[in-house]
Amino acid sequence: MISILRYFLLFISGGTDPIPLDAMNARESCIAETFRKQGGELFLIILHAVNRAPMSNRRGFHSQIVTMLMTIPLFTWKVSSAALNVLIHTNDASTKALIVQLIESFMEHRSIDLSNGYVNAVLTTQDLVLTRCPATPSQCLLANVVQLGRICPTTSGIDTDLFDFKSTAILFSMISTLVEAIPVGTFTARESCVEWIDDGHGVHKPVVLSPVVIEQCKALLVDSHVRRMFTVAIDTDILKTDEVLQKKDEKDLKLEDEMMKEGATSAAALAAREARIDRSRSFWNTSKWARKLTKGVANFLVKDGDAGAKGATITDKMSTNGLKNISSESRRYAEGSHSEYTRDLLFCLTRTYAIVIARWGGGGKNDIVQRRQLDRAKGEQEVATTSAEPCVISLLNTLCFGTSLLKVLWAMIQSDSQVVAELHSVIDPDKGRIPVRMLRTKPAIISDSRCDGWTLLFMFVSLLGHVLIVTDDVELYDMDKPLPLHQIRQCIQFLKKLLYRACCLDDLSIAQSSTYFGLALITASSRAMKDLYDRSSRRPLCTPKLWIVSDLMESEIRSCKRHEDFTSLLHLPVLRLCPFLVSFKRRLKLFECIITTSRIEIQGVNDGNPFNTNPLKQGIPVRITRGRILEDGLATMNNLGSNMRQRIVVNYYNEAGVRETGVDAGGLFKEFWTDLCAIAFDPNYALFRVTDGAGDCMYPNPSSAAAHGTDHITLFEFLGRILGKALFEGITIHPRFAHFFLSFLRGDYNYLHMLPDLSTVDPQLYNNLMFLKTYDGDARDLCLSFTVTTDDFGGTKEIPLVPKGDTLEVTNANKLRYIGLVAKYYVVDRVKEQSEAFTRGLWEVIDRSWLRIFNEPELQVLISGASDGRLDVEDMRANTRYVGGFTGLDRTVTRFWNVVARFESKQQADLLRFVTSCERPPPLGFGSMNPPFTIQRVGILRDDDKLPTASTCFNILKLPTYSSEKVLRDRLLLAIQSGAGFELA
């Protein structure tokens, strides 16, 4: 009888086609009422017969009904309302609706196959092929279950008196299993969903799947339905979420204390300080963090006293988030229904929508392991998309801003005993052998319908990454949104361990295939961490040590010898996805090795070795007049392009046209480049402007064209090459750039940070926009339009932000768009041309991939060194070499260091420039200076015999043996402040 009804519904009720051709337009009326009535009567006869069968056989019949009847496309349109009512309502024998009983029996009957992921194999039948019925069985079953679930009183969530938590959990257990099996085109925004099928002769052909069945499947993602389901499933009072989130343990208090000690220390200063930290100890012998990892992570995941907690969620302060208090809503459902509240529904809902986000959110496609791409011509099926689909963005919006799920999940991750136990296997490789990139979702079999821990974790990091998009710094740091700051720090530590295992400890061999879910978890975690790290680069969230894994990549860098070896490290997953796990000093060392090996390959080396196969090359001679440094540099070097990496030999000429004494063995070039940078980056030259906010940082002058005409683009390209050459030669220069401009140098500016960046460019404009954002009145009262007014050297001009922006009034409905467009104009658009020219020049000398392993403050250290204005005299003294008879204990040497320590910052910079041609030490400190800072003894009979002199090519200070500390100070200042170049010697 089941087979007869199947044939009738497939090939008779809707005509010869299982899906009528006019189904999309005609909707339910594509099936004649007569056929619907006949189909319903046959279906009721079958149900009656099944109910009379022995209990031992009934489960098998239920399973057949699901497999053979519920997989029929448009089933709810092909049977009568009377038959549907029987399916969706309960009877005296059970509190579960018949559709739920059918699903439960099917899942129990086919539990082994479903557990192994053989959903499509279970549902496949011989009487239908895609060419005849353009919808897969899994699609049809999902569409029918979703449609029935939305009209079933016990599962729809509409009627609080009839709602049943357990029945709805069973329903979504089935839905989550099907969502993983349907074709990837089901939830895409493409007009056509294509499935490739084998014609039986090894040739795969495309079939366009039914849009009407896809539409029925997408009902699962309707905002109101999603919000209603999670409103029912979350009870923040029962789950005691607020208690979990507000609790602080000793580690939290210690981290807060460390941040208080840092005070107002900037992110740039923290980065500079980290660059000077000595981390040369053995990893496994000295790293407390690494030793703790080998012992497991139970102490981190389970707080003292919480190990036995059954669950946790979040008592969200809904009034502060603008959300409805869904705790009372959920309790109303539980009290009004005949079913007790159960967390299983929350787990099943989370699993279902986590699979949707993982498959269609754009993170499950690109493997962290280099492997061949799927060959669609051979019919291999896609399982995930490369970019986020609109339906996923809408889903994330609903979950982030219409529910308290984010806080609920984070509280459960920390306190729910089973979730904690399951996450042990994700974080600790000793407890779980499956690599993170190979994790799969567990099919929800009725006997164990709880959600696996990594599914909750994935949903949490996905929501966190999404909500951070619209969270400004005030909300994050001062308003505990989306989580209290101490919980954000806990999250950083947790995700650090996850990413460390995924990128460094797990097996990354090509032989083992990654799963879409494992890749999506890694991608979502790295995105959320990167956003937090970027924010911390502007205003520290925590101390630098909280981000890093001690001594990570130390052995890899030491094992490299050639340039290709060092650059190959940039392709490692840890540096591509989460470079912040590696200490800044170690990344700085890698950059230095890449630069040094490249420079040696191109320029050669003069090491005095007669067997050297790569001697120092002759170089490109450049004539520079001291009064025309920028002009001569532009004329002689701007067309070198990538040849700027070659050795440049500087010949200085004075104003009279006479060549200065001295052969350029590197010192003259460093002097020229330092002078060139000082002129080119001077704001008075009108190519750069200084921010109005704190820090006096530089960014391209939007009015540069008015000052320099059409040549301004050429000048910016040249300045980019200047900076690139300085980095390539290891020359530290003075300019400090604005945070957003440093982002441009990496080539991956985050447009989500435009408003915080605007606060540094124009604090007054930023405050005005924030006033508009929070203005409670009618925005029309402010008389604003979608335009901005510019002022170039006294000439004002009105620029529309959108077409006909001067006629578009700013209202409460569009003011957020206006704020975003204004920020984009001031931070990005008005300096876009100049920034693109600058980066073109920079990237001709320095590959952008070399820069992407640094954040903005770290890039500034790379450019200007780790000094905060004063020299680290102890570091300088510890790495100084003595020649000519001097030792570190010599009286003159002791006097010299006493004098240097008491110098003002400007005098220290002048001294360093006098000896090395650079005002600032290398980013890694004096230990990385090559050649090392050297003091050479010069014997004298009288104090006025000689002044100190220098050999800048070799970083040598030739210091006479003066009679007293006062004389040494006076003579040293006279020498370093003379500014006479090599002619002094």
N, C-alpha and C positions, 0 to 999 in steps of 0.2 A: 504493500500500500504506500509506503514511503517513496519507493521508486516511481510508482504511478503518479503520485502528487508532484514529485520533482519534475517529471517529464511534462506534466500539464502546466506547471508554473513557468517552466523554461520555454517551451516551444508552442504552447497553445494560447495561454491567457493573454500574452502580449503580442501575438502573431508568431511568425516563424523565428523572430530574433529574440534571444533572451532579454535584451535591452532594446525596447522599441526605439526606432530612429527619432521619433518626436518627443522622447521622454524629457529632454532638457527644457523644452518649451511648454509642452502640454502638462507636465508634472503628473499628479496622480490620475488625471483624466486620460492618460495614455492607455490605461487599462480599463476596459469596459466593466461597468458595474456588474453585469451578469457573470463575467469570468471571476471577478473578485468574490462574489457570493459563492460560486461553485468551489473556488479554491479554499475559501474559509470553511465550507461544510466538510470537504474532504479532510482538511487539517483537524477539525474538531473530532471527526470519526477516528482518526489516528490517535489523537490524545486520549480519547475514551478507551480505545483498545489497549494502549500502553498502560493506563492507570489500572486496568484489570489484570495485567500481567503479573506474575510472581515478582516479589521484591528483588529476588536475585537476578532477574532478567531486565528489570526496569532501567537500571543504570545504563545498560548497553543500548536499549532503545532510545533513551534520552540522548546518548552520545551520537547515535545515528541521525536523530532529528537535527542536531546542531551541524553535523558534517554534511548532510545531504539536503536539508531544507533551509537552514539559516545561512547557507552560503549561496543561495539563489539571489541574484541581483534584484534590488527593489522589492524584496519580500514583503515589506510593510505596505506596499502599494498593491500587491497582488492577492491579498487575502482580505476578508471582510473585517469590519470593525468589531463584530462579535468575536471573531477568532483572536484578534489582537487583545481584546479585553480579557479573554481567558489567559493569555500569555502574561499580561502585566499586572494582574491582580492576584491577591492571595486567596486561599480557601481555608476551610476549617481545619484541614489536616496539617497545614504548615503555615508558619509566619512568613515564609519566603514566597515571592511571586514565582509563577511557573517558569518564566524566562531565567530566573536566577537558579532554580532547581536544575534546569536543563544545562546551564553553563557549569554548575558545580559537578554534575554527573560527568559531563564531557571531560572536565579537567582531571577528575579523579580517574576516569577510565583510561585516559591517554597521558597520564602523569609522566611516565618514563620518556615518551617521545617529546612531550612539551618541555621537560626538564633539559633535554639534550638539544633543544632548539629546532626540532624538526616540525615546525608548525605547518609550513607549506606542504611538506610531504604528507602530513596527516590529512590535510584538507583537499588534496588533489584528487580529482575524479577523472574517469576515462571518457565521459560523455560530453565534456566541454573542453575546448581549446580556446586560446585567446583570439584567434582569428574569427571564431564564431561568437564568442562572448568577451568583449573587450574590457574585462575586469577580472582581476585575480580572485580566487576563492577567499584569500585573507582580506582583501579589500571589501568584498561583498559581506563577509561575516562581520567585519568591523563596522561597516555602514549600518547593518541591521541591528547590531547590539547597541550602537550609539543611539539610533533612533528609538528603539524600545526602551532603553534606559532613561531617556529624557522624558518619556511619557508614563513611565512606571511610577506609581505613587510612592512606593517604598524606596526608590533610588533617585528620583528626580530632585529631591530636596525642596520641593515647592510646598508640600504639606507637612508641617512639623509633627502632626499627630500620627501620620502613617510612616514617616521616615524610619528606615532600618539600617543601622550602621554596618552590620555584618553582611547583609545582602549587597549593599553598595560596594563594600570591600571586595566581595566575590566578583561583582560585575567589573570593577576596574582591574582586578587581577587578570581577567580574560582580556580586557582592552589593552593592557600593557603588553601582554604576550603578542597580540595581533599587531600593535603599532610597530613592533620590532620586525615584523615579517612583511609588511606591505611595501610595495615599490617606493623608491625614494621620491619619485615624481608626484606622489599623492599629495604632499603638503607644500610643493613648490609653487612659485608664482607664475610659472610658465603656463602659457595657454594650453599646451598639450603635454600630457604625461605619456612618455613612450616606454614601452617594455620590449626588450629584444627576445625573440623566440627562435628556437631551432626548428628548421623545416623538416628535420629527419635525415638530411643529407649533409649535415655539418655546416650549413649556411644559416646565419642568424639574420632575421628580418625584423624591422620595427613595427610595432602595433600601437596605435594611439588608444590609450585607455579611456573608458567612459567618463566624461566630465560630470554626469549626474551622480554616479556612484562616488566620485571623488568629493563632490559637494556634500553628500551625506556624511562622508568620513570627516570632513572639516567641521561639521557641527560639534565635534569633540572640543574644538578650540575656541568656540564662541565665548567672548569675554564674560558675559553674564553667567553662563553655565560654569565656567572655570571658577569664577569668584564665589558662586553659590556653593560649589562642592567644597572648596577650602574653608569657607565660612563655617560649614557644618563640621568639617574634620578637625578644626583647630579649637581647642579650649585652653586658653592661656592660664586660667585659674587652676584647672585640674593638673595641668602639666607643670605648674610652678616655674614658669620661665623667668619671670622677673627676679626671683630669688637666685636663680643660677647666674643670670647675667650681671647682677649687681655685686655678687660675691667677689672678693679679692683675696687671693692667697699671698703667701710670703713672697713668691716670685713676682707677682704683680706689684706689690708694694716696693720691692727692690728696684724694679724697672722704673717706677714713678720717681723714686728717690734719685736714681741716676739721671733722669731727665731734668729734675729740679737742679741738680748740680751743674748740668750743662748750661742752665739758664737760657740766655738769649743767644747762645752760640749759633751762628748761621750754619746752614748745610754746607756751604762752601768751606767754612773754617773747619768743620768736622771732616770733610773730605781731605783737606790739606793735612790735617793732623794724622789721619789714618795713613796717608802716603808715607809718613815718617816713622810709622810704627815698625819695629823689628819683629818679623815673624819667620825666623829661620829654624825654629825647632821642629823636631819630628812630629808628624801628624798623630799617629796612633799612640805614641808615648806621652804626648803632652796635651793633646786636645781633650778637654773634659767633655765637650759636646760629643765628640766621636766615641769616647768610651761609654758614655751614657746610651748612645744609640745602639751599641752592641748588646747592651743589657735589656733592651726593649724600651717601649715608650709608655708603659702603663702609668708611670708617675705623672707623665704629662697629660695623658688623655683623661685620667680619672683623678679628680681632686680628692684630697683627704676628706673622708666622711661622705663622699658621693658615690662610692663604688657600688653600693647596693641600690642606688636610685633606679626606679623602674623607668623613668622617662623625664623629659623636660622639654619645655617649649618656652614661649616668650609672653610674659605679661607685658605686652607692648603698651607704652603710653600713647594710646591712639590719638588723644587730643593733640599731642605735639606733632604727630605725623600727619594729621589731617585724614586719618582713617577711621572707619567705623569700629567700635569695640566689638570685635567678633567673638570675644570670649563669652559674652552674654548671649550672643546669637547662637553659638554652638550649644551652650547649656540649655537654651530654650528648646532646641531640637531634641536634645537628650531627654529632657524632662517631659516633653510633649509626646514623644514616641514610645512605643512598647519595646524599644531596643536600648540596651545600655551603650554608653559611649565607649568606643574602642579606638586605640591608636592605629589599629591595622588599616583603617580607612585612610588615615593620613599617609601611612607608608605606601599603600597601593596607589594613591593619587600622585604622590611624589615620584614613584617609579614610572608611572605612565608619562607624566609630563617631562621628566628628566630624559626619557628616551626620545621624546619629540625634540627637545633642545639639543641633545647630543647628535641626533641624525640630521636635523635641519638648521642647526645653529652655526654651522660653518667651521666648527672645531674638530670634527671627527674624520676629515678627509686627508689632510696632509700629514704624512707619517714623519716622525722624528728620526726614523732610520731611512737612509738613502736607498731607494729601491725603484724599480721600474713602475711606470704609471699603468693603470688599468687599460687594457686594449679593448675598447668598446667594439671594434670590428669583429672581435672574436666572441662577442656576446657576454662578456663578463659584466655583472651587474654592479651598479653603484649602490653603496649603502648609506652614504652621507654626502652632504653638499659642501662646497668649498667656501660659501659665504652664507651669512644668516638670512633666512627667508623672512619676508614681512610677517608671516603668521607667528614666527618665533619672537620677533621684536614685540608684537602685540601681546603675546603670551607673557613675556618677561615684564612688560609694563603692568599687566594685570596682577601678576604675582608679587611684584615689588611694591606697587602703589595701591593695590586693592586688598592686600592681605598682609598679615604679619609673619609670613612663612620664613623670611630670611632669619629673623631673630629666633623663631621656633627651632629651625634646623640647627643653628649654631649652638643653642642651649642643649639640644639632644645630642649633638656630636660630643659635647663635653661630659654629659652626665648620664645618658641612657646606657645601662650596663651592656646590653646586647650590641648596640651600635658601637660602643667603645671597643668591645671585644673584636668585632668584625674589622674595625679600622686598624687594629693592631697588625693585621696581615697586610694592610696597605702600606703602612709607614715602616714597619720593621721587616726587613727581608728574611730574618731568622724565623719569623712566625708565619710568613706567607711567601711561598716560592713563586707565585705568579707575578711576572713583571707588571708594573702599573699600566704600561701601554697595551697589555693583553687582557685587562680586566673586562668582564662581561656582566651584564645585568642578569640577575637570577630570575627565571620564570617563577611567578608567584603561585605555587601549588597550595591548595587549600590547607593542607596539614601544617604549612609554615608560611603564612602570608606576610610575615614581617619583611620590611624593606632591608636590603643589604646596605651596610654602612656606607660603602663608597657611592651608592646612588644618592643618599642624602648629602654626602659631601659634595658631589658634583652639582647637585641642585643649589646648594648653598653658595659655592664659589661662582656659579653662573649668575645668581641673583646679586651677589656682592659686586661683581664686575659691572653689572648693568646699573645698579642703583648709584654707583660711584660716578656714573656719567653726569648725573644731575645734582650731585652733592657738592656744594661749594665748601671752601675751607672753613668758613665760620661754622657751618653745620657739622663738619667732621670734627674740628678741634674743640669747639665750645658748646655744642648742643647735643653731643652723643648720638649723632646720626651718621651712618645707619646703626652703629653699635657704640657702646661706651669705649673710650680710648684704650682702657686696659684690655678689653676684649679684642680690639683691633690688633694690639701687640700679641695677644695669644694666637690670633689668626695668622699673623706673620710667622710666628715660630712653627705653627702646625704646617702651613703650606711650604715653608722652607724644607722641612723634613720630607714632605711628599715629593717635592721637585728634586731634591737631592737624590732620593732613591730612584726616581724615574729617569733622571738624566745621567746619573753617575754610577749607581750601584747595580741597576738592572742589566740583564743581558740585552745588548743592542745589536745582536747578530741579525743579518738579513734572513737567515733560515727561518726564523720565527716571525709569523705574521702578527701585526698589530691589529687591534680591534677598534672600531669607530668609537666605542664608549671610552676605552682607555685613552685614546688620543684626545677625545673631547675633554676628559678630566684634566689631562696635562695642559691642554691649551687654555681652558678656563682658569685653571689655577695660576698659570704664568701671566695671563692677562690681568687678573685681579692683583697679583703681586706687583706687576710692573706699574699699574696705576698707583698703588700705594707707595711704591718706591719713588715714582716721579713726584708725587705730592711731598714725600719726605725730603726730596732734593730741594724743595723750596722752603719748607718749614718742617723740621725733623719731627717724625712721629715717635722715634726711638733712637737709641744710640746706634752707631754704625755696626757694632759687633752683633746686633740682633739679626742682621740680614745675612751674615756670611757664615760659611762653613770653613772652619779654621784649616789652613794649609791645603785647601782644595786646589788642584792643578799644579802644585809645587813640583811633583815628580815629572809630570808631563812636560813642563817647560824646561826642566833640567835635562831631559833626554833629547831635546831638539838641538840640532846643529846647524842646519841650513835654513835659508829663508822660506823654502817651501814647507819645511817641517813646522815652523812657527805659524805660518798662515793657515796651515791645515787645522790647527787647533781652533781657529775661528768657526769652523764648521761643526764643532762638537755641540751636541744638544744643549749642554749647560750654558755655553756662551751665546747660542742663538736664542734660547728661550728665557733664560734666567741668569744673565751675567752677574747680577747683584749677589749671587751666592758665592762668587769668587771675590776675595778681598781686593779692594781697590789697588793696593800696592802690588798684588800679583798680576792684575790686569795691566797695570802700568808697566811692570817688568816685561810682560809679553809684548806690549806695544813697543817698548824700547828695543827688544830683541828683533822684532819685525823690521823696525826702522834701520837699526844698525846693520843687520845682514843685507838688507836691500841696498843700503848706502855703500857697503863694501863691494857688493857685486857690481854696482854701477860705476863707482869712483875708483875702486882699487884701494890698496892699503900700503902704507910705507912703514913696514915693520922691521926693516934692516935685515931681513932674511934673504940671503942670496938665492935661495931656491923658491922664492915666492912666485907663484904662477899668475898672480893678479896684482902687479905693482900699481902704485898710484898713477892715475892717468893725468895727462897734461892739464885738462880742464878747459873751461871757456873763459878767456880773458875779458875783463870788463873795466873800462876806464870811467872813473868817477871823480867829478870835481866836488870839493867839499861844500861849495855853496849851491850845488845843483844835484843833491843826492837823489831826490825823487824823480826829477826830470831825466837825469842820466840813466837811472835804474829802469824807468819806464821805457826809454828809447832803446836800451840795449838788451833787455831781458823779457819784455812782455810777450814776445813771439816765440819764446822757447817752449811753451807748453809743457809736456811731460819731460822734456829735456832739462827742465829746471832741477831735476833730481841729480843731474851731473854736477861735477865739481866746478865751482865758479871761483876764479882767481881775480881778486880785486887789486887794481892799481890806482892809488889815490893821487890826485893832483890838487895843488893849492890854487888859490884865486889867481895867482900869476901864471898859471899853466905849467908850473914846475912839478915834476913828479916827486912825491915824498919818498924818503928813505924807508927801507923795510921791505922784505919779501913776504908775500902772503902764503904762510903755511897753515892758514886757518884762522889766525887771529884777526887779520885785516877784514876778512869776510864777515866774521862775527860782529866786529865793530860797525861795519857798513850796514849790516842787516838790522842791528839794534837801532842805529840812527834812522834808517829808512822806515822802520816801524813807528818810531816816535813821531816822525813827520806825517806819515800817511794816515795814522790813526788819531791824529790831533783833531779834536772837535772844531778847532778854528779853521781847519782846512775844508770844512763843510761837507765832508763825505759821511761823517758819523755825527750822531747826536747823543747827548747824555740823558739818561732817564730822569724824570722829575721825582721819582720815588727814591727810597733809600738805596745807597750803594754807588751812585754815580756811575752806572754801567752804560756801555755804549751799544748803539744799534744803528743800522743804516739811516741816514738822514733822508726823510721823505722828500725834502726839497733839494736834493742833490742835483737834479736836472736843471733847476733854476740857477744854481751856482756854477755848474761846470758844463752845461749844455749837453749835447749828444755824447760827449766824451765820458760822461759819468759812468756809463756801463763799462766802458773799457777800463776805467780806473778801478771799479769794483772787482772786475775779473783779475786785474793785476794785484789788488790787495789780497784777494783770495790766494793767489800764487805766493805772495809774500808770506802769509800765515802758513801755507802748506810747506814752503821751504824752511821756515823757522822750525816747524815740527819735525821735518825730515832731518834737519841738521842738529836737532836737540838744543836749539837756542830758545831760551825763555824770554818772552817779551812782556811789556808792561800792560797793554790794554786789557781791561776787564769788560766782558760783553754781557749784555742783558740775557736773562734766562731764556726767553723765547728765541733769541737769535742763536744761542748755542744749540737749541733744538733744531733749528734750520741746518746747522752745520752737520748734524747726523743724518739729515734727510728723512726724518720721520716725525715731523712736528705733530703733537697731539692737539687737535683742534678743540678737544674738550676742556683744555686748560687756558682758553683765550681770556676769560674773565680774570683769573688770578694774574695772568701776565699783564693784562691792561692796568692792574693796580700798580705795577712798577713803572709803566710808561707814563701814565697820566692819572695819579691818585684822585684828583678832583673829578675827572670824568667818571672814573670807576665808582666813586661815592654817589654821584648823581644817578648812575644807572642802578645802583643798589637801592637808592631811594625810590626810583620808579618801580623796581621789582616788587618792593614791599608796600607800595602806596595803596592804601585802602580805598581811596576815592576814585573818581572817574578820571582815567588817564587823559581824556579829552580836555580836561581843565588845564593841562600843561601845555597845550597848543604845540605839540610836536608832530613832525612829519618824518617820513623815511628818507631823510637827507642828513648829511654832515657838512660842516663848513670848514674849509682848510684855509691856512694863512701862510703863503709862501713869500717871505721877505716883504710883508706889508700888503700883498695882494690877496684878497679873499675870493673864495670860489665855493659855490654850493654843489655838492656831488650827491646824486641820488643813490640810495642803497639798493633799490629795486627799480625796474622800469616805471617811469612816471611816479617816482617816490615822493616828489614834491606835492603831489595831490593826494597821497595816501596818508590818512591821519592815524596817529598812534592811539590805540584803544586798549582797554583791558584785555580784549581777546587776542590782540596781536603784539602786546608789549614785550613778551618774552622773545619773540622773533626779532623785534626791533633791537633789543638789548644784544642778542647774539650777533646781529649784522653790524652794529656799531663796533662791538669788540673785535669782530673779524676785520673790519676795515682798518682800525687803528693798529692792530697787532700784526696782521698778515697782508692785507691787500695793498696798502699804501707803500709798503717796503718790499713787495713781492719781486719786482723787477730787479732791484738792487741786490736782494738776498740771493736770487737765482744766479745772477752774474758772479757774486762772491763765491758761492758754493761751486760753480763751474770751475773757477780758477783753483779753488782749494782741492777739489777732487781730481784735478789733473796731476797733482803732486802726491796727495794722500788719498788712498782708496777709502771710500766711505765705510766699507765693512770694517776697517781698522778703528773707526771712531764709534761705531754703534755699540760697543761693549762698555761705553761710559755714559753716565748721566751728565746733566748740565754742569753742576759744580765740579765734577771730576774732569770734564773737558776743560774747564777754566784752569784747574791745577795743571793739566797737560800743557796749556798755553803759557801760563804765567808762573808756574812753579808752585811749590807748597809753602813758600814764605808768606807770612801775614804782614809783611812790611819790615820786620826786623829779622836779621840773620839768626839762625840757630848756631850760635858761636860754639857750643859744645860739640855739635855735629861737625861743624867746620874744622874744629881743632882735632877731633878724633880721626878725621880722614885726610889730614895734611901730611905731606911728605917733606922731609928736610934734607937738603943737599949742601955741599960746599963747606961742610964743617959744622953745621948747625945740628942740634938735637932738640928733642922736645923739652929738655930740662935746661937749655941754655938761658942765661939771664936776659939776653936781648929778645929771645922768643917769648919768654914769660911776660916781659914788658909789652911786647906787641899784642899779645892776647888780652892783657889788661886794658890796653888802649881801645882795641876793637870792641870789647864788651861794653865800654862806656860811650862808644860812638852813638850818635843819633841815627835813626833809620836811614835818613838821606846820606849820611856820611858812610854808613855801612854799604849802601848800594853803590856809592861812588867808588869805594875801595874794590868791591867785587868787579865793577865795570873796568876799573883801571888794570886789574890783573887778568880778567877773563874776557873782557869786552861785553859781558852780560851783567845786567843789574840784579838779576835774580838767580838763585841756585837752581839746579835741575829739579824736576818734580820728585824724584826719589831721594833728594838730598845730596850732600857732598860726596857720599860714598859712591855715587854713580857718575861723578864728574870724570871725564876722560879727555886729556890727561888729568891726573889728580891735582888739586891745589897744592902748590909747592912753594916753599920759602928757601931761598938760596942766600948763603952768607956772603956778604961783601965787606971785607976788612977795610977800615979807614983809620987815619991817624988823628984827623980833626973832624968835629961834627959837621962843619960846613964844606967838607970835601965833596960829598955826593948827596944827591937826593935819591930816594927809592925809585927804582925803575921796574919795568915789567916786560916779560915776553908773553904776549897774549896768545901766541900760537900754541904755547905749551903750558899756559896757566901758571907761570913762574913769577913770583915776587922777589926781586933782588933787593934784599934789605941790609943796609949798612949797620954796623955795630955801634949805634949811638951810645953816648955816655949816660943818658938818663931817659926816664920814661917821658918827661915833658918834651925833651928835644925830639925823641922819636915821634911823639904825637904831632908836634908842629911840622916836622919835615914830611911826615906821611900825608898830612892834610894838604900841605903845599903841593905835593906831587899829584895827588888824586884829584885836586880841584883845579889844576892848571888848564885842563882841556886842550892841550897842545898836541895831542896825538903822538905819533912815532917821532916827530921832530924833537920832542923833549929829550929823548935819549941821545 
